[in-house]
Amino acid sequence: MADFDEIYEEEEDEERALEEQLLKYSPDPVVVRGSGHVTV
């Protein structure tokens, strides 16, 4: 069970790092309306 907890903690740390990177690029929420199937 201890091994599973260690793996879970590593994944949680990676998620936090990704969230921090995203906040640097887009600090404010962006809403796109009426784009249909257009990839932005």
Buried (B, 14 or more C-beta within 10 A) or exposed (E): EEEEEEEEEEEEEEEEEEEEEEEEEEEEEEEEEEEEEEEE
